[in-house]
Amino acid sequence: MVHSGERGSESFGALLRFHRERAGMTQEGLGGHVGYSKSQVAMVERGERAPKGRLVETADQVLGAQGALLVLAEKEFGGSGLRPWTEDYLAEERKASALHVYQTI
């Protein structure tokens, strides 16, 4: 399950997949370079997970993306790896003494 603030970007995922396929690399192969499993790479490519750790920098270099992944990741996730709109929410959450959440499923 993807929690608030952890969702990735479909645009970033599509660009990652484009460069990976152009380089002739499998998801498993890329995962080996960046310390991710094949399924984690797939989740980033589908936009279900934000890239964490050094995935962006390493993938950009290994896949020969010439900075394209770095530029889009900065736009989509900023320096924190999270979508920019989550920053205010997370700041308030850190100050909270309790959280009450309601979801209809």
C-alpha positions as CSV (number, residue, x, y, z in Angstrom):
1,M,0.0,0.0,0.0
2,V,1.2,3.5,-0.8
3,H,0.9,6.0,2.0
4,S,0.5,9.8,1.7
5,G,3.8,11.4,0.8
6,E,5.4,8.2,-0.6
7,R,3.7,8.3,-4.0
8,G,6.1,8.7,-6.9
9,S,5.7,10.5,-10.2
10,E,4.3,8.8,-13.3
11,S,6.4,11.3,-15.4
12,F,9.6,10.4,-13.6
13,G,8.8,6.7,-13.8
14,A,8.2,6.9,-17.5
15,L,11.4,8.8,-18.1
16,L,13.3,6.3,-16.0
17,R,11.8,3.4,-18.0
18,F,12.6,5.1,-21.3
19,H,16.3,5.5,-20.4
20,R,16.5,2.0,-18.9
21,E,15.1,0.4,-22.0
22,R,17.2,2.6,-24.3
23,A,20.3,1.4,-22.5
24,G,19.1,-2.2,-23.0
25,M,19.0,-2.8,-19.2
26,T,16.4,-4.9,-17.3
27,Q,14.7,-3.7,-14.1
28,E,16.7,-6.3,-12.3
29,G,20.0,-5.0,-13.8
30,L,19.2,-1.4,-12.9
31,G,18.2,-2.6,-9.4
32,G,21.6,-4.2,-9.0
33,H,23.3,-0.9,-9.7
34,V,21.1,1.2,-7.3
35,G,20.4,-1.3,-4.5
36,Y,16.8,-1.9,-5.4
37,S,14.9,-5.1,-6.1
38,K,13.3,-5.6,-9.5
39,S,9.9,-5.0,-8.0
40,Q,11.1,-1.7,-6.4
41,V,12.3,-0.5,-9.7
42,A,9.0,-1.4,-11.3
43,M,7.1,0.5,-8.6
44,V,9.2,3.6,-9.3
45,E,8.6,3.2,-13.0
46,R,4.8,3.0,-12.5
47,G,4.8,6.1,-10.3
48,E,3.8,4.1,-7.2
49,R,6.9,4.8,-5.2
50,A,9.2,7.8,-5.0
51,P,12.9,7.2,-5.7
52,K,14.9,7.0,-2.5
53,G,18.5,6.9,-1.7
54,R,20.9,7.4,-4.6
55,L,18.6,5.9,-7.2
56,V,18.2,9.1,-9.3
57,E,22.0,10.0,-9.3
58,T,23.1,6.4,-10.0
59,A,20.4,5.7,-12.6
60,D,21.1,8.9,-14.4
61,Q,24.8,8.0,-14.7
62,V,24.4,4.3,-15.4
63,L,21.7,4.8,-18.0
64,G,23.5,7.7,-19.7
65,A,20.5,10.0,-19.2
66,Q,22.8,13.1,-19.2
67,G,21.1,14.8,-16.3
68,A,17.5,14.3,-17.5
69,L,16.6,12.2,-14.5
70,L,18.2,14.6,-12.1
71,V,16.3,17.6,-13.5
72,L,12.9,15.9,-13.5
73,A,13.5,14.4,-10.0
74,E,14.3,17.9,-8.6
75,K,11.2,19.3,-10.2
76,E,8.9,16.5,-9.0
77,F,10.4,15.7,-5.6
78,G,12.6,18.6,-4.6
79,G,15.6,17.8,-2.4
80,S,13.6,15.7,0.1
81,G,12.5,13.0,-2.3
82,L,8.8,13.9,-1.6
83,R,6.4,15.9,-3.6
84,P,6.7,19.6,-2.8
85,W,3.0,19.9,-1.6
86,T,3.7,17.4,1.2
87,E,6.2,19.7,3.0
88,D,3.6,21.8,4.8
89,Y,1.6,18.7,5.9
90,L,4.7,17.0,7.2
91,A,5.7,20.0,9.2
92,E,2.3,20.2,10.8
93,E,2.4,16.4,11.4
94,R,5.7,16.7,13.3
95,K,4.2,19.2,15.7
96,A,1.0,17.2,16.3
97,S,0.4,15.2,19.5
98,A,-2.1,12.9,17.8
99,L,-3.4,12.1,14.3
100,H,-6.9,11.2,13.5
101,V,-7.5,9.7,10.0
102,Y,-10.7,8.8,8.3
103,Q,-10.8,6.9,5.0
104,T,-13.6,5.3,3.1
105,I,-12.5,2.2,1.3
